[in-house]
Amino acid sequence: MIVRLALLGAAILAGWSATGAGAALDRKLLRPIFTEEFDRAPDFWNATTNPRGRWKTNYWFGVQPTRAEKGSEPRTLVPNGELEYYGDPAEGMSAFEWKPGVLTIAARPNPYRADPATNHLPYLSGLITTERSFQFTYGYVEARVAFPSGKGIWPAFWLLPVPALKGGKQQQPAPIEIDVFESIGEPGKLYFTWFPDLPNQQKKGDGMPWQSGTDLSQFHDYGMMVTPRELIWYFDDHEVRRVPNRDFHQPLYLLLNLAIGGKWPGAPAADQQWPARMRIDRVRGYRLAER
């Protein structure tokens, strides 16, 4: 999700099993360890009122309390030049819509732009993470998602390392990241990217653009297998990319968000239809059974 410094088009497309390129996911090897079907209203984490909540709505870094000075820091990504503020439901600034079975992130021009807590950012959107509720080291994670299109509309599903604690404070982890998928509004086109651990906290992604040939506004399954040896991306239960696992041998957590604007996708078009809705049907995590 961090702005791209490189997008390399090559990838090794070999199946996880011996069946060749585009091999189907073998679900008989998966044992569920995390399930969110959104059958109930989303359980949003809050340090004071709901410290056992499942979904956190801001990033781990920066000033955490929404109303504190610089509390907007973890509710956007300034290095990317993004234009959205990820609203805090506990403060009445929510971009989430819910009905049994689907959580929707509904981005739109920021109706709270005059509120200093939003740092006057032009768009309101949403982010959910399992930073405080679910992490895994090796296994398979997936989300069933439908998202909007349009210039500057940037939905993503990604994984980050869990920050270590030192003296009760979270520490900056290595700048590694796995993007299970990203889209920047190009019809049918997805990006599958990973960021290795480079010297001096460099951030440089190895990305694979891929044309799905289908309508991404409809629900599709996006999955990521992390094993001690490999990283494997899946789309609708079929493999689309595979690379060696160099750096991902520590607990990871999940993030889903709908960014707006930024250096990579550019600003939304003047005729963009709002709200722009990213619908999430389910999110699941699995461990791998012994073969």
Salt bridges, closest charged atoms under 4 A:
ASP26 OD1 - LYS28 NZ 3.29
GLU36 OE1 - ARG54 NH1 3.53
GLU37 OE2 - ARG284 NH2 2.92
ASP88 OD2 - ARG75 NH2 3.59
GLU91 OE1 - ARG67 NE 3.23
GLU97 OE1 - ARG277 NE 2.90
ASP115 OD1 - ARG67 NH1 2.79
GLU131 OE1 - LYS56 NZ 3.29
GLU131 OE2 - ARG132 NE 3.02
GLU142 OE1 - ARG27 NH2 2.54
GLU177 OE1 - LYS203 NZ 3.10
ASP179 OD2 - ARG4 NH2 2.25
GLU182 OE1 - ARG4 NH2 2.18
ASP206 OD1 - ARG241 NH2 2.84
ASP221 OD2 - ARG144 NH1 3.12
ASP221 OD1 - ARG282 NH2 3.24
GLU230 OE1 - ARG242 NH1 2.70
ASP236 OD2 - HIS220 ND1 2.76
ASP237 OD1 - ARG27 NH2 2.95
GLU239 OE1 - ARG242 NH2 3.03
ASP247 OD2 - ARG246 NE 3.88
ASP281 OD2 - ARG282 NH1 3.49
